Amino acid sequence: MSQGPHLSIRDVTKTFHGDEPFTALSGLSLDVRPGELLTLVGPSGCGKSTLFALIAGLTEPTRGEIRIGGAPVAGPALDRGVVVQQYTLFPWRTALGNVAFGLEGRPGARRERARELLSIVGMSGYEECYPHELSGGRRELVALARSLAFEPGVLLLDEPFAGLDRGTREWVGDELVRVWERTGRTVLLVTHDVEEAVRVGRRVAVMTSGPGRIREVVDVCSRTGSARRHVGRLLREEIAPARGRKVAA
């Protein structure tokens, strides 16, 4: 018997009400398989970050349902690790202290486990460094290690590498793939970068222009140039109708 999706999004619509109500997502459905690394890409304003917030439990859909491991998402929970673009490290804590913070309240050797997590993300030797002493890429890796401290089933990343230069983005993206291969976590990476989506993801979900839906899920395991061109073409086709239209985050 085939295993069901780890993350299931069914017919999700999100409408923001105000002086000028608008719909960010409309009838969006997507399945993420257990242990899969899936990237989500779409034109600016298609609702990627809105969808991320819904999966993280930071807001609720107007219609539809999101389930993780078969259970409905009903708010933030430790079954989801979250990494975002803005650095969320405590500046007064070392790298080790930041990761250990995610283990507070749990029995056992916190510092030893924190060291192990830093090793998993390739940060051995930087345990006693403070955030201001680390490059942007290494700060993102510490944030990734801290998110793993809760042992989440699903790891959610919302454009965490957007502020990095191209070379650093590629390096950190490769580290993410290595962490995924080592931990077997289900990973959803939101990005606006086609090259990153194809290089990191094993499948790429391409969103339409707003109101956002899933246009196509592309299998890119082959890492071929044709896969990059196909995803790029889909995005170009979605960007044109989005111009001049009110869009979501």
Helices and strands as residue ranges (DSSP letters): E 7-16, E 22-32, E 37-41, H 48-56, E 63-68, E 71-72, E 80-84, H 95-101, H 110-120, G 131-133, H 136-148, E 154-158, H 166-183, E 186-191, H 194-200, E 203-207, E 214-219, H 225-242
